[in-house]
């Protein structure tokens, strides 16, 4: 059945009725910036992930920056990293004077391939940065063996994986440190910021001492950020999206004149010192909303998983595409449902066909071959990454999708994918 007067944005922003109450109670309160909720969020997050220390931070990018500063490796120390991640990871590594060593990815999961890592390990390798792609953890069993055998440090990039698990253990609890993002389209939306988790109490003390020198964001600027998220929450509900942004996207052939979710790419290069615009404390109102989101995180992740099961059941037999792969050891939360298009077609044409039937979609906006070239690295050395990064299409898997919505998206995608282009 075709759900009428509904269209489906590529991402949605989740704010519940309870969270709206929290926002209204603090938005005009003297406790908007300072209060007890930050400490409470940190404590509950530590229990949830099962780590000793959790520290609310202005951004995941800053969290990685501070972890690398704490380790203080000599210039040129090798850091193994996937070529398929957020561009800011590369920027922070470059700023820290470390040498990124890229390893190709697993074609099925898009996570870094342990076998490729084994081939490049040497005496100058001190650190692995593991990005858990789309909501599924890396193969932590193999990586923990490598950590022990080669005396490596591991940082987990959990920006897309809050609540994901490997062998019933939460992402972020395996490495020496981990970073989480609380941006708009993440599993926890706290209007930006994130969390740094670590078992190392000295690292936690080091980070907290640096954060003490930071200032709170101006109330009007923080209010603007919150209002922007509220607008995005409203506009990305299927029925409202149908009457607002969807007609604009359809008219302009998906040239994306305005996207209420995604952040624009910054061109600034991180220097040795922390840029002033990064020195902003995590606020009380953000922590209060983050607490509510944390407490419902597993329930909301299960909703995404159920949507993904519907997509899998219908798209599994479609020739020319590959649906997301989930290893038996992992709990994949499907923050993004990324489909690999094996056909030799123009993905923008496919997107136009989908938008015509009210399904918005997104191309890969993480790193691609050009980012590797900026490091003087030949993308041809990473054929799986090169192929996958150019051939992914992300289809809607938001929390506001009903079962009927998910069936419609999957069936219409199947129909178009089976069409002779």
C-alpha positions as CSV (number, residue, x, y, z in Angstrom):
1,X,0.0,0.0,0.0
2,X,1.3,3.5,-0.9
3,X,1.2,5.8,2.2
4,X,-0.2,9.0,0.8
5,X,1.0,12.5,1.6
6,X,4.3,11.1,3.1
7,X,7.8,11.5,1.8
8,X,11.0,10.2,3.4
9,X,14.1,12.3,4.1
10,X,17.5,10.6,4.0
11,X,18.0,11.3,7.7
12,X,15.8,12.4,10.6
13,X,16.4,14.2,13.8
14,X,14.9,12.5,16.8
15,X,13.5,14.7,19.6
16,X,10.8,13.1,21.8
17,X,8.0,14.8,23.7
18,X,9.9,14.3,26.9
19,X,13.0,15.9,25.5
20,X,10.9,18.9,24.3
21,X,9.8,19.3,28.0
22,X,13.4,19.3,29.1
23,X,14.3,21.9,26.5
24,X,11.5,24.2,27.5
25,X,12.3,23.8,31.2
26,X,16.0,24.9,30.7
27,X,16.0,27.1,27.6
28,X,15.2,30.3,29.5
29,X,16.5,29.1,32.9
30,X,19.6,30.3,34.7
31,X,20.7,26.6,34.6
32,X,20.8,26.4,30.8
33,X,24.6,26.5,30.8
34,X,25.7,25.3,34.2
35,X,24.2,22.6,36.3
36,X,24.4,19.0,37.5
37,X,23.3,17.2,34.3
38,X,26.7,17.1,32.7
39,X,28.2,15.0,35.6
40,X,25.1,12.8,35.7
41,X,25.3,12.2,31.9
42,X,29.0,11.3,32.2
43,X,28.2,8.9,35.1
44,X,25.4,7.1,33.3
45,X,27.3,6.9,30.0
46,X,30.2,5.2,31.8
47,X,27.8,2.6,33.2
48,X,26.2,2.1,29.8
49,X,29.4,1.6,27.9
50,X,31.1,-0.1,30.9
51,X,34.2,2.2,31.2
52,X,35.8,4.0,34.1
53,X,35.7,7.5,32.7
54,X,33.4,9.4,30.4
55,X,34.0,13.1,29.7
56,X,31.5,15.3,27.9
57,X,33.4,17.2,25.1
58,X,32.5,20.0,22.6
59,X,33.1,17.7,19.6
60,X,34.4,14.2,18.8
61,X,37.1,15.9,16.7
62,X,38.4,17.7,19.8
63,X,38.3,14.4,21.7
64,X,40.6,12.8,19.2
65,X,42.8,15.8,19.2
66,X,43.2,15.7,23.0
67,X,43.8,11.9,23.1
68,X,46.7,12.3,20.6
69,X,48.1,15.2,22.6
70,X,48.0,13.1,25.7
71,X,49.9,10.2,24.1
72,X,52.5,12.8,22.7
73,X,54.0,10.4,20.2
74,X,57.2,11.5,18.4
75,X,56.6,13.2,15.0
76,X,56.3,10.6,12.3
77,X,54.9,7.8,14.5
78,X,52.6,5.6,12.4
79,X,48.9,5.5,13.0
80,X,46.9,2.8,11.2
81,X,43.6,4.1,10.0
82,X,40.8,3.3,7.5
83,X,40.7,5.5,4.4
84,X,36.9,5.4,4.8
85,X,36.0,7.7,7.6
86,X,35.1,11.4,8.3
87,X,37.6,13.8,6.8
88,X,38.3,15.6,10.1
89,X,40.0,12.4,11.4
90,X,42.7,13.0,8.8
91,X,43.0,16.6,9.7
92,X,43.6,15.9,13.4
93,X,46.2,13.2,12.6
94,X,48.0,15.6,10.3
95,X,47.9,18.3,13.0
96,X,49.4,16.0,15.5
97,X,52.4,15.3,13.3
98,X,51.7,11.6,13.0
99,X,52.0,9.5,9.9
100,X,48.7,8.0,8.8
101,X,49.0,4.5,7.3
102,X,45.9,3.6,5.4
103,X,44.6,0.0,5.1
104,X,41.8,-1.1,2.8
105,X,38.4,-2.0,4.0
106,X,36.2,-5.1,4.1
107,X,33.9,-5.0,1.1
108,X,30.9,-6.3,3.0
109,X,31.1,-4.2,6.2
110,X,33.0,-1.1,5.0
111,X,35.1,-1.5,8.2
112,X,38.9,-1.6,8.1
113,X,40.2,-5.1,7.2
114,X,42.3,-6.8,9.9
115,X,44.3,-8.8,7.3
116,X,45.3,-5.5,5.6
117,X,46.4,-4.2,9.0
118,X,48.6,-7.2,9.7
119,X,50.5,-6.6,6.4
120,X,51.6,-3.0,7.4
121,X,52.4,-3.4,11.1
122,X,56.0,-2.6,12.0
123,X,58.1,-1.3,15.0
124,X,57.0,2.3,14.3
125,X,53.3,1.5,14.5
126,X,51.9,2.6,17.9
127,X,48.2,3.3,17.4
128,X,45.1,2.0,15.6
129,X,42.1,4.3,15.1
130,X,39.1,2.1,14.4
131,X,36.0,3.7,12.8
132,X,32.8,1.6,13.3
133,X,31.0,2.3,10.0
134,X,27.3,2.8,9.6
135,X,26.5,1.4,13.1
136,X,28.5,-1.9,13.1
137,X,31.7,-2.5,15.1
138,X,34.9,-3.5,13.5
139,X,36.1,-7.1,14.1
140,X,37.2,-6.3,17.7
141,X,38.3,-9.9,18.4
142,X,41.1,-9.8,15.9
143,X,42.0,-6.2,16.7
144,X,42.3,-6.9,20.4
145,X,44.6,-9.8,19.6
146,X,46.8,-7.5,17.5
147,X,46.8,-5.0,20.3
148,X,48.1,-7.5,22.8
149,X,50.6,-9.1,20.4
150,X,52.1,-5.8,19.1
151,X,51.6,-3.6,22.2
152,X,49.4,-1.1,20.4
153,X,47.0,1.5,21.6
154,X,43.5,1.5,20.1
155,X,41.1,4.4,19.8
156,X,37.5,3.6,18.8
157,X,35.7,6.1,16.6
158,X,32.1,5.4,17.7
159,X,30.5,8.5,16.0
160,X,28.1,6.2,14.2
161,X,27.9,3.4,16.7
162,X,26.5,4.4,20.1
163,X,24.8,1.3,21.3
164,X,26.3,-1.1,18.8
165,X,27.8,-4.3,20.2
166,X,30.5,-6.9,19.6
167,X,29.9,-10.2,21.4
168,X,27.4,-8.4,23.7
169,X,29.9,-5.8,24.6
170,X,29.3,-2.1,23.8
171,X,31.3,-0.3,21.2
172,X,33.6,2.1,22.9
173,X,34.6,-0.3,25.7
174,X,37.3,-2.2,23.9
175,X,40.1,0.3,23.2
176,X,42.2,2.5,25.4
177,X,39.9,5.4,24.5
178,X,36.8,6.0,22.4
179,X,35.0,9.0,21.0
180,X,31.3,9.5,20.4
181,X,29.4,12.2,18.5
182,X,26.1,13.8,19.6
183,X,25.3,15.6,16.4
184,X,21.9,16.0,14.8
185,X,21.7,12.8,12.8
186,X,23.5,10.6,15.3
187,X,21.9,8.1,17.7
188,X,22.2,10.6,20.5
189,X,21.3,14.1,19.5
190,X,22.5,16.6,22.1
191,X,22.8,19.6,19.7
192,X,26.4,18.8,19.1
193,X,29.3,17.8,21.3
194,X,30.1,14.2,22.2
195,X,31.8,12.0,24.8
196,X,35.3,10.8,25.3
197,X,35.6,7.5,27.2
198,X,38.7,5.9,28.6
199,X,39.9,3.4,31.1
200,X,43.0,5.5,31.7
201,X,42.4,7.7,34.7
202,X,45.5,9.8,33.9
203,X,44.1,10.5,30.5
204,X,40.8,11.5,32.0
205,X,42.4,13.9,34.4
206,X,44.5,15.4,31.6
207,X,41.4,16.0,29.4
208,X,39.4,17.4,32.3
209,X,42.1,19.9,33.2
210,X,42.2,21.2,29.7
211,X,38.4,21.5,29.5
212,X,38.5,23.7,32.7
213,X,39.9,26.5,30.7
214,X,37.1,26.4,28.2
215,X,34.1,28.8,28.2
216,X,30.4,28.2,27.8
217,X,28.8,29.1,24.5
218,X,26.8,32.3,24.5
219,X,23.2,31.7,25.3
220,X,21.9,33.1,22.1
221,X,24.2,31.0,20.0
222,X,23.3,27.8,21.8
223,X,19.6,28.7,21.6
224,X,20.0,29.1,17.8
225,X,21.6,25.7,17.6
226,X,18.8,24.1,19.6
227,X,16.1,25.9,17.5
228,X,17.8,24.7,14.3
229,X,17.6,21.1,15.6
230,X,14.0,21.6,16.5
231,X,13.3,22.8,13.0
232,X,15.1,19.8,11.5
233,X,13.1,17.5,13.8
234,X,9.9,19.0,12.5
235,X,10.9,19.1,8.8
236,X,12.1,15.6,8.7
237,X,8.9,14.0,9.8
238,X,7.5,12.2,6.7
239,X,4.2,14.0,6.5
240,X,5.7,17.5,7.0
241,X,8.7,16.7,4.8
242,X,6.2,15.8,2.0
243,X,4.7,19.4,2.1
244,X,7.9,21.3,2.7
245,X,11.4,20.2,1.7
246,X,10.4,17.4,-0.6
247,X,8.8,19.6,-3.3
248,X,11.9,21.8,-3.3
249,X,14.2,18.8,-3.7
250,X,12.0,17.4,-6.5
251,X,11.8,20.7,-8.3
252,X,15.6,21.3,-8.2
253,X,16.4,17.7,-9.1
254,X,18.0,16.9,-5.6
255,X,20.6,19.6,-5.8
256,X,20.2,20.0,-2.1
257,X,19.7,23.8,-1.7
258,X,19.1,23.3,2.0
259,X,19.8,20.3,4.2
260,X,18.7,20.7,7.9
261,X,20.9,17.7,9.0
262,X,24.4,17.8,7.5
263,X,27.2,20.1,8.6
264,X,29.2,21.9,6.0
265,X,32.7,20.8,5.5
266,X,35.3,23.1,7.1
267,X,38.5,24.0,5.2
268,X,40.4,25.2,8.2
269,X,43.5,23.3,9.2
270,X,44.1,22.4,12.9
271,X,47.2,23.9,14.3
272,X,49.4,22.8,17.2
273,X,47.2,24.7,19.6
274,X,43.5,24.2,20.1
275,X,41.6,26.7,17.9
276,X,39.6,29.2,20.0
277,X,36.3,28.2,18.4
278,X,36.7,24.7,19.8
279,X,37.1,25.9,23.3
280,X,33.4,25.6,24.3
281,X,32.1,23.6,27.3
282,X,29.3,21.1,27.0
283,X,26.3,22.8,28.5
284,X,23.8,21.7,31.1
285,X,20.8,21.7,28.7
286,X,22.7,19.5,26.2
287,X,23.5,17.1,29.0
288,X,19.9,17.0,30.1
289,X,18.6,16.1,26.6
290,X,21.5,13.7,26.2
291,X,20.5,11.9,29.4
292,X,16.9,11.4,28.0
293,X,18.4,10.1,24.7
294,X,20.8,7.8,26.4
295,X,18.0,6.2,28.5
296,X,16.0,5.4,25.4
297,X,19.0,4.6,23.1
298,X,18.6,0.8,23.0
299,X,14.8,1.1,22.3
300,X,15.5,3.6,19.5
301,X,18.2,1.5,18.0
302,X,15.9,-1.5,18.0
303,X,13.5,0.5,15.9
304,X,16.2,1.1,13.3
305,X,17.1,-2.6,13.4
306,X,13.5,-3.6,12.7
307,X,13.4,-1.2,9.8
308,X,16.6,-2.7,8.4
309,X,15.1,-6.2,8.7
310,X,12.2,-5.1,6.4
311,X,14.7,-3.6,3.9
312,X,16.8,-6.8,4.0
313,X,13.9,-9.1,3.4
314,X,12.8,-7.2,0.2
315,X,16.2,-6.1,-1.2
316,X,18.2,-9.2,-0.5
317,X,17.4,-10.8,-3.9
318,X,17.8,-7.7,-6.0
319,X,20.5,-8.1,-8.6
320,X,23.0,-5.4,-9.0
321,X,23.0,-4.2,-5.4
322,X,24.4,-5.5,-2.1
323,X,22.6,-4.8,1.2
324,X,24.5,-4.1,4.4
325,X,26.3,-7.1,5.8
326,X,26.1,-7.9,9.5
327,X,28.6,-10.2,11.1
328,X,27.3,-12.8,13.5
329,X,29.4,-11.4,16.4
330,X,28.0,-7.9,16.0
331,X,24.8,-6.0,16.8
332,X,24.5,-3.6,13.9
333,X,22.3,-0.6,14.8
334,X,21.9,0.7,11.2
335,X,22.3,4.3,11.9
336,X,22.7,4.5,8.2
337,X,21.3,1.9,5.8
338,X,24.0,2.0,3.1
339,X,23.4,0.0,-0.1
340,X,26.3,-0.8,-2.4
341,X,25.2,-0.3,-6.1
342,X,27.1,-2.8,-8.2
343,X,25.5,-1.7,-11.5
344,X,27.5,0.7,-13.7
345,X,24.9,3.5,-13.5
346,X,24.9,7.2,-12.6
347,X,23.9,7.3,-8.9
348,X,22.5,10.8,-9.3
349,X,20.1,9.5,-11.9
350,X,19.1,6.8,-9.4
351,X,18.6,9.4,-6.8
352,X,16.3,11.4,-9.1
353,X,14.3,8.3,-9.8
354,X,13.9,7.7,-6.1
355,X,13.0,11.3,-5.3
356,X,10.3,11.1,-8.0
357,X,8.6,8.5,-5.8
358,X,9.1,10.4,-2.6
359,X,12.3,8.7,-1.3
360,X,15.2,11.0,-0.6
361,X,18.6,9.4,-0.5
362,X,22.3,10.4,0.0
363,X,25.5,9.7,-1.7
364,X,28.6,8.9,0.3
365,X,29.7,12.1,2.0
366,X,32.6,10.6,3.9
367,X,36.1,10.4,2.5
368,X,36.8,9.5,-1.1
369,X,39.9,9.1,-3.3
370,X,40.6,12.9,-3.4
371,X,41.2,13.0,0.4
372,X,43.8,10.3,0.0
373,X,45.5,12.2,-2.8
374,X,45.8,15.2,-0.5
375,X,48.1,13.0,1.7
376,X,50.2,11.9,-1.3
377,X,48.6,8.5,-1.2
378,X,47.5,6.7,-4.4
379,X,43.9,5.6,-4.1
380,X,44.6,2.8,-6.5
381,X,46.4,1.0,-3.6
382,X,43.0,0.6,-1.9
383,X,40.8,-0.8,-4.6
384,X,37.9,-1.9,-2.3
385,X,37.7,1.5,-0.7
386,X,37.9,3.2,-4.1
387,X,35.1,1.1,-5.5
388,X,32.8,1.2,-2.4
389,X,33.2,4.9,-1.7
390,X,31.9,5.8,-5.2
391,X,29.1,3.3,-5.2
392,X,27.1,3.7,-2.0
393,X,23.6,5.0,-1.7
394,X,22.1,5.7,1.8
395,X,18.3,5.3,2.0
396,X,16.1,6.5,4.8
397,X,16.0,4.6,8.1
398,X,14.6,7.2,10.4
399,X,12.8,6.6,13.7
400,X,9.6,8.1,12.3
401,X,9.2,5.3,9.8
402,X,6.2,3.0,10.3
403,X,6.3,-0.6,9.1
404,X,4.2,0.5,6.2
405,X,6.7,3.3,5.4
406,X,9.6,0.9,5.5
407,X,7.8,-1.6,3.2
408,X,7.0,1.2,0.7
409,X,10.6,2.4,0.7
410,X,12.0,-1.1,0.2
411,X,9.5,-2.1,-2.5
412,X,9.9,1.1,-4.5
413,X,13.7,0.9,-4.3
414,X,13.5,-2.7,-5.5
415,X,11.4,-1.7,-8.4
416,X,13.7,1.1,-9.5
417,X,16.9,-1.0,-8.9
418,X,15.5,-3.8,-11.1
419,X,14.7,-1.3,-13.9
420,X,16.9,-1.3,-17.0
421,X,18.8,2.0,-16.8
